[in-house]
Amino acid sequence: MRADVPTCRLEDDLNEVRRRVGDAGSDTCFVVDEDRVVLGRLGRTALQRDTGESVEAAMTAGPSTIRPSARLEAIVERMREQKLGSLPVTTSDGRLVGLLAREDAERVTGS
């Protein structure tokens, strides 16, 4: 799991978020509140748009998440079935812990 996940807030400027995410070498950003509770996700498509939208308008609300205690083999299977490259890892109250990349999980499980 990668803990250095780009984050932003609802009120952030989307152009600035795009720049920060690009500088971080990422293609996704999690929208969090002041307690790091995940509100949404800005994926590749949302970050590439230059329509003057707000972060809130551009994000996908309520992204699917996993818990740190989840069985890795089951998560890899789920990610393959749903064609997901990554999943955010959150605590039971929705606080962002990090991001699990499928390639990393497959390497660890040997699958």
Short mmCIF file of the C-alpha atoms (twelve columns), coordinates in Angstrom:
data_MODEL
# 
_entry.id   MODEL 
# 
loop_
_atom_site.group_PDB 
_atom_site.id 
_atom_site.type_symbol 
_atom_site.label_atom_id 
_atom_site.label_alt_id 
_atom_site.label_comp_id 
_atom_site.label_asym_id 
_atom_site.label_seq_id 
_atom_site.Cartn_x 
_atom_site.Cartn_y 
_atom_site.Cartn_z 
_atom_site.pdbx_PDB_model_num 
ATOM 1   C CA . MET A 1   0.000   0.000   0.000   1 
ATOM 2   C CA . ARG A 2   1.199   3.477   -0.819  1 
ATOM 3   C CA . ALA A 3   0.632   6.080   1.868   1 
ATOM 4   C CA . ASP A 4   1.728   9.075   -0.231  1 
ATOM 5   C CA . VAL A 5   -1.568  9.474   -2.082  1 
ATOM 6   C CA . PRO A 6   -2.419  12.881  -3.557  1 
ATOM 7   C CA . THR A 7   -5.391  14.460  -1.796  1 
ATOM 8   C CA . CYS A 8   -7.401  17.614  -2.231  1 
ATOM 9   C CA . ARG A 9   -10.397 19.359  -0.714  1 
ATOM 10  C CA . LEU A 10  -13.756 20.270  -2.234  1 
ATOM 11  C CA . GLU A 11  -12.840 23.956  -2.296  1 
ATOM 12  C CA . ASP A 12  -9.465  23.473  -4.033  1 
ATOM 13  C CA . ASP A 13  -8.897  24.852  -7.517  1 
ATOM 14  C CA . LEU A 14  -9.073  21.985  -10.022 1 
ATOM 15  C CA . ASN A 15  -6.244  23.410  -12.136 1 
ATOM 16  C CA . GLU A 16  -3.982  23.543  -9.080  1 
ATOM 17  C CA . VAL A 17  -4.980  20.000  -8.111  1 
ATOM 18  C CA . ARG A 18  -4.169  18.823  -11.650 1 
ATOM 19  C CA . ARG A 19  -0.701  20.376  -11.393 1 
ATOM 20  C CA . ARG A 20  0.000   18.875  -7.945  1 
ATOM 21  C CA . VAL A 21  -1.158  15.419  -9.003  1 
ATOM 22  C CA . GLY A 22  0.979   15.567  -12.139 1 
ATOM 23  C CA . ASP A 23  4.003   16.716  -10.128 1 
ATOM 24  C CA . ALA A 24  3.468   13.732  -7.828  1 
ATOM 25  C CA . GLY A 25  3.536   11.389  -10.841 1 
ATOM 26  C CA . SER A 26  0.025   10.184  -10.132 1 
ATOM 27  C CA . ASP A 27  -3.171  9.995   -12.148 1 
ATOM 28  C CA . THR A 28  -5.658  10.085  -9.297  1 
ATOM 29  C CA . CYS A 29  -6.479  12.290  -6.348  1 
ATOM 30  C CA . PHE A 30  -8.744  11.604  -3.394  1 
ATOM 31  C CA . VAL A 31  -11.065 14.331  -2.230  1 
ATOM 32  C CA . VAL A 32  -11.039 14.359  1.563   1 
ATOM 33  C CA . ASP A 33  -12.505 16.483  4.331   1 
ATOM 34  C CA . GLU A 34  -10.560 18.034  7.218   1 
ATOM 35  C CA . ASP A 35  -10.450 14.628  8.981   1 
ATOM 36  C CA . ARG A 36  -9.167  12.816  5.828   1 
ATOM 37  C CA . VAL A 37  -12.526 11.105  5.317   1 
ATOM 38  C CA . VAL A 38  -12.806 10.163  1.646   1 
ATOM 39  C CA . LEU A 39  -15.577 12.077  -0.120  1 
ATOM 40  C CA . GLY A 40  -14.668 11.304  -3.712  1 
ATOM 41  C CA . ARG A 41  -12.038 10.546  -6.296  1 
ATOM 42  C CA . LEU A 42  -10.651 12.524  -9.199  1 
ATOM 43  C CA . GLY A 43  -9.521  9.990   -11.762 1 
ATOM 44  C CA . ARG A 44  -7.574  10.365  -14.989 1 
ATOM 45  C CA . THR A 45  -10.558 11.593  -17.010 1 
ATOM 46  C CA . ALA A 46  -11.647 14.200  -14.458 1 
ATOM 47  C CA . LEU A 47  -8.103  15.495  -14.109 1 
ATOM 48  C CA . GLN A 48  -7.667  15.819  -17.888 1 
ATOM 49  C CA . ARG A 49  -10.804 17.915  -18.384 1 
ATOM 50  C CA . ASP A 50  -10.243 21.636  -18.604 1 
ATOM 51  C CA . THR A 51  -13.817 22.831  -18.333 1 
ATOM 52  C CA . GLY A 52  -13.513 25.138  -15.339 1 
ATOM 53  C CA . GLU A 53  -15.404 22.690  -13.140 1 
ATOM 54  C CA . SER A 54  -15.015 22.626  -9.397  1 
ATOM 55  C CA . VAL A 55  -13.404 19.673  -7.647  1 
ATOM 56  C CA . GLU A 56  -16.832 18.749  -6.305  1 
ATOM 57  C CA . ALA A 57  -18.417 18.738  -9.784  1 
ATOM 58  C CA . ALA A 58  -15.548 16.789  -11.355 1 
ATOM 59  C CA . MET A 59  -15.137 14.075  -8.707  1 
ATOM 60  C CA . THR A 60  -16.753 10.678  -8.522  1 
ATOM 61  C CA . ALA A 61  -18.488 10.681  -5.144  1 
ATOM 62  C CA . GLY A 62  -18.269 7.816   -2.667  1 
ATOM 63  C CA . PRO A 63  -15.617 5.629   -4.283  1 
ATOM 64  C CA . SER A 64  -15.390 1.998   -3.286  1 
ATOM 65  C CA . THR A 65  -12.799 1.399   -0.566  1 
ATOM 66  C CA . ILE A 66  -11.175 -1.460  1.302   1 
ATOM 67  C CA . ARG A 67  -10.032 -1.872  4.903   1 
ATOM 68  C CA . PRO A 68  -6.431  -2.475  5.953   1 
ATOM 69  C CA . SER A 69  -7.514  -5.852  7.376   1 
ATOM 70  C CA . ALA A 70  -8.974  -7.120  4.070   1 
ATOM 71  C CA . ARG A 71  -7.584  -10.404 2.722   1 
ATOM 72  C CA . LEU A 72  -5.197  -9.501  -0.070  1 
ATOM 73  C CA . GLU A 73  -6.052  -12.504 -2.267  1 
ATOM 74  C CA . ALA A 74  -9.751  -11.605 -2.208  1 
ATOM 75  C CA . ILE A 75  -8.956  -7.981  -3.021  1 
ATOM 76  C CA . VAL A 76  -6.781  -8.966  -6.002  1 
ATOM 77  C CA . GLU A 77  -9.631  -11.122 -7.319  1 
ATOM 78  C CA . ARG A 78  -12.113 -8.263  -6.881  1 
ATOM 79  C CA . MET A 79  -9.787  -5.809  -8.606  1 
ATOM 80  C CA . ARG A 80  -9.385  -8.164  -11.575 1 
ATOM 81  C CA . GLU A 81  -13.120 -8.800  -11.872 1 
ATOM 82  C CA . GLN A 82  -13.932 -5.095  -11.724 1 
ATOM 83  C CA . LYS A 83  -10.913 -4.120  -13.868 1 
ATOM 84  C CA . LEU A 84  -9.580  -1.811  -11.141 1 
ATOM 85  C CA . GLY A 85  -5.990  -0.622  -11.116 1 
ATOM 86  C CA . SER A 86  -6.139  0.531   -7.522  1 
ATOM 87  C CA . LEU A 87  -8.369  0.887   -4.478  1 
ATOM 88  C CA . PRO A 88  -8.227  3.369   -1.624  1 
ATOM 89  C CA . VAL A 89  -7.604  1.895   1.810   1 
ATOM 90  C CA . THR A 90  -9.635  3.502   4.591   1 
ATOM 91  C CA . THR A 91  -10.383 2.964   8.242   1 
ATOM 92  C CA . SER A 92  -13.878 1.869   9.262   1 
ATOM 93  C CA . ASP A 93  -14.855 5.531   9.666   1 
ATOM 94  C CA . GLY A 94  -13.701 6.366   6.120   1 
ATOM 95  C CA . ARG A 95  -10.334 8.010   6.838   1 
ATOM 96  C CA . LEU A 96  -7.819  7.588   4.031   1 
ATOM 97  C CA . VAL A 97  -4.865  5.373   4.933   1 
ATOM 98  C CA . GLY A 98  -3.382  4.876   1.472   1 
ATOM 99  C CA . LEU A 99  -3.801  3.367   -1.957  1 
ATOM 100 C CA . LEU A 100 -3.417  -0.284  -2.924  1 
ATOM 101 C CA . ALA A 101 -2.236  -0.701  -6.513  1 
ATOM 102 C CA . ARG A 102 -3.270  -3.961  -8.139  1 
ATOM 103 C CA . GLU A 103 0.215   -4.546  -9.546  1 
ATOM 104 C CA . ASP A 104 1.677   -4.275  -6.045  1 
ATOM 105 C CA . ALA A 105 -0.939  -6.634  -4.606  1 
ATOM 106 C CA . GLU A 106 -0.386  -9.164  -7.394  1 
ATOM 107 C CA . ARG A 107 3.364   -9.069  -6.813  1 
ATOM 108 C CA . VAL A 108 2.906   -9.732  -3.062  1 
ATOM 109 C CA . THR A 109 0.430   -12.566 -3.594  1 
ATOM 110 C CA . GLY A 110 2.352   -14.051 -6.528  1 
ATOM 111 C CA . SER A 111 -0.766  -14.025 -8.702  1 
# 
